[in-house]
């Protein structure tokens, strides 16, 4: 955690919200990852995972990409 507070690691700590486009801090408690899974087209027994960083208030407004589903549903 302390490493991400250094100047040279800012590109890993800060990002843009997928929904509203505002800056988000990945170490903050206000932000979350919304996960999507799908069966792998190449391997039958494996699943692919995709995670998007958003604010908790924006998480319900994410549209599910075609071919993906919410994790656990």
Buried (B, 14 or more C-beta within 10 A) or exposed (E): EEEEEEEEEEEEBEBEBBBEEEEBEEEEEEBBEBBBBEEEEEEEEEEBEEEBBBBEEBBEEBEEEEEBEEBEE
